[in-house]
């Protein structure tokens, strides 16, 4: 059985695979000039799902990296969830037509919840992954440039009413820091919203962090820097 619970992030900027620290666009590290090479490497080593993030798209409010999505979709058999800059009906339709299996949305969930509900009705909740990116317990939007006045708890209650089933939550203070995930935060979410399938994101340092998150009840775990910097091996992931 394929393990689709361990999801590797490929963050895109200027057609390169990069990682940021705490969402700071001025603190980027380039890991590859060719994201397709990274995708093929991941697939060859047993990874079955990627979290493809259009950082330029998130910042500019429109999808930029169509070609990268298309190339990865054509050349791999991985499950691709794609996000960054999805704001209109045309955007989400084009994302699916370009090969994404799942559309990842964040800002639209705050700015236009009625449109999000419409997308759930059209595509089904299995095809929509909502991002709950938080800073000081408030939801961050627009590529983390802006912090809303909506608390995480309020946000999750609203999304549950809208029929959302899959949510990933990133504690921005942990992102790219390799300082350990927000275990207590995820435990609290799972306890209060047991019907939501929660994917943890941010701060994962090693395989023990992944095991602990799955034991807590997380549906999945997104990893990035830890795998790019060889703190987690493909062998360890396959052993899970």
C-alpha positions in Angstrom: 0.0 0.0 0.0 1.3 3.4 -0.9 2.1 5.8 1.9 0.5 9.1 0.9 0.6 10.5 4.4 4.2 11.7 4.1 4.1 14.7 1.7 7.2 16.5 0.5 7.0 20.2 -0.3 8.4 21.6 -3.4 8.4 25.4 -3.1 8.7 27.3 -6.4 10.3 30.7 -6.9 11.6 31.9 -10.3 11.2 28.4 -11.6 13.6 27.0 -8.9 13.0 24.8 -5.9 13.6 26.8 -2.8 13.0 26.9 0.9 12.2 30.0 3.0 12.6 30.7 6.7 9.3 31.7 8.4 7.9 32.7 5.0 10.5 35.4 4.5 11.1 35.8 0.8 14.4 37.5 1.5 15.6 34.4 3.3 15.5 31.8 0.6 17.8 28.9 -0.1 17.9 27.4 -3.6 18.0 23.5 -3.6 17.6 23.0 -7.4 17.3 25.0 -10.6 15.1 22.3 -12.0 12.1 21.3 -9.9 11.2 18.4 -12.2 14.6 16.8 -11.2 13.5 17.0 -7.6 10.1 15.5 -8.3 11.7 12.6 -10.2 14.2 12.0 -7.4 11.4 11.9 -4.9 9.3 9.5 -6.9 12.3 7.3 -7.6 12.8 7.1 -3.8 9.3 6.1 -2.9 7.6 9.4 -2.3 4.0 9.3 -3.6 2.7 12.8 -2.9 4.1 16.3 -3.2 2.9 19.7 -1.9 3.7 22.0 -4.8 3.7 25.6 -3.8 3.8 28.5 -6.2 5.4 31.1 -3.9 5.5 33.8 -6.6 1.9 33.1 -7.3 0.9 33.4 -3.6 2.7 36.7 -3.4 1.3 38.1 -6.7 -2.2 36.8 -6.3 -2.1 34.7 -9.5 -0.7 31.4 -10.5 2.7 31.7 -12.1 4.3 28.3 -12.3 1.8 26.5 -14.7 4.6 24.9 -16.7 6.3 23.4 -13.7 3.0 21.8 -12.6 2.3 20.5 -16.1 5.8 19.0 -16.4 5.7 17.3 -13.1 2.2 15.9 -13.8 3.3 14.6 -17.2 6.5 13.0 -16.0 5.5 11.5 -12.7 2.7 9.5 -11.2 2.7 11.2 -7.9 -0.3 12.8 -6.2 0.1 16.6 -6.6 -1.5 19.1 -4.4 -0.9 22.6 -5.9 -1.4 26.0 -4.3 -0.4 29.6 -4.6 -2.4 32.2 -6.4 -5.6 30.3 -6.8 -8.3 33.0 -6.6 -10.9 32.5 -9.4 -13.0 29.8 -11.0 -10.7 29.8 -14.0 -7.7 29.4 -11.8 -8.9 26.3 -10.1 -10.2 24.8 -13.3 -6.8 25.4 -15.0 -5.0 23.9 -12.0 -6.8 20.7 -12.4 -6.5 20.7 -16.2 -2.7 21.2 -15.8 -2.5 18.0 -13.8 -3.0 18.8 -10.1 -5.0 16.2 -8.2 -5.8 18.5 -5.3 -6.1 22.3 -5.2 -4.6 24.0 -2.1 -6.3 27.2 -1.1 -5.6 29.7 1.7 -6.4 33.3 1.1 -9.7 32.6 -0.7 -10.9 30.7 2.4 -10.7 34.0 4.3 -11.5 36.5 1.6 -14.3 34.7 -0.3 -15.6 31.8 1.7 -18.8 31.5 -0.5 -16.6 30.8 -3.5 -14.7 28.1 -1.6 -18.1 26.5 -0.7 -19.0 26.6 -4.4 -15.7 24.8 -5.3 -16.4 22.1 -2.7 -19.8 21.6 -4.2 -18.4 21.4 -7.8 -15.2 19.4 -7.2 -15.9 17.6 -3.9 -14.1 18.0 -0.6 -11.5 15.3 -1.5 -10.1 17.7 -4.2 -9.8 20.8 -1.9 -7.1 21.2 0.7 -7.4 24.3 2.9 -4.3 25.9 4.4 -4.6 27.3 7.9 -1.3 29.2 8.2 -1.0 30.9 11.5 1.0 33.6 13.2 0.3 34.5 16.9 -2.9 32.4 16.5 -4.2 34.5 13.6 -4.7 33.3 10.0 -2.0 34.6 7.6 -3.0 35.2 3.9 -1.5 36.5 0.7 1.7 34.5 0.8 1.9 35.2 4.5 2.3 38.9 3.8 -0.8 39.9 5.7 -2.2 38.7 9.0 -6.0 38.6 9.3 -7.9 39.2 12.5 -9.4 35.7 12.4 -8.3 33.3 15.0 -7.4 29.7 14.2 -10.3 28.3 16.2 -12.9 30.6 14.5 -11.4 29.7 11.1 -11.6 26.0 11.7 -15.2 26.2 13.0 -16.3 28.0 9.9 -14.5 25.7 7.5 -16.0 22.7 9.2 -19.5 24.2 8.6 -18.6 24.7 5.0 -17.9 21.0 4.6 -14.1 21.1 4.5 -12.5 17.8 5.4 -8.8 18.3 4.7 -6.8 21.1 6.3 -3.1 21.6 6.7 -1.9 23.9 9.4 1.5 25.7 9.4 2.8 27.5 12.4 4.8 30.2 10.5 7.2 30.6 13.4 8.3 27.0 12.9 8.5 27.0 9.1 12.0 26.2 7.8 13.5 26.4 11.3 14.0 22.7 12.0 13.0 23.5 15.6 10.3 20.9 16.0 6.6 20.9 15.1 3.9 22.6 17.2 2.8 19.3 18.8 0.5 20.9 21.4 -1.2 23.0 18.7 -2.0 19.9 16.5 -3.1 17.9 19.6 -5.6 20.7 20.4 -6.9 20.9 16.8 -7.4 17.1 16.6 -9.2 17.1 20.0 -11.6 19.9 19.1 -12.1 18.9 15.5 -11.9 15.1 15.3 -13.7 14.9 11.9 -11.1 17.1 10.2 -8.2 15.3 8.5 -5.3 17.4 9.7 -2.0 17.6 7.9 0.8 19.0 10.0 3.4 21.4 8.4 6.4 23.3 9.7 9.4 22.5 11.9 9.8 18.8 11.2 13.4 17.9 12.1 13.6 14.1 11.9 11.7 10.8 11.5 10.8 10.8 15.2 8.8 14.1 14.7 6.9 12.4 11.9 6.1 9.4 14.0 5.0 11.5 16.9 2.7 13.6 14.7 1.1 10.5 13.2 0.7 9.0 16.7 -1.1 12.2 17.8 -3.7 11.5 15.0 -2.5 13.7 12.2 -3.7 12.5 8.9 -0.5 13.5 7.2 2.8 15.4 7.5 4.4 17.8 5.1 8.2 17.9 5.2 10.6 20.1 3.3 13.9 21.3 4.6 14.6 18.2 6.7 14.6 16.0 3.6 16.5 18.5 1.5 19.2 18.7 4.1 19.4 14.9 4.7 18.0 15.0 8.2 15.4 12.4 7.1 16.3 9.6 4.8 14.1 8.1 2.2 14.8 4.7 3.8 13.3 5.9 7.1 10.2 7.2 5.3 9.7 3.9 3.5 10.1 2.0 6.8 7.0 3.9 8.2 
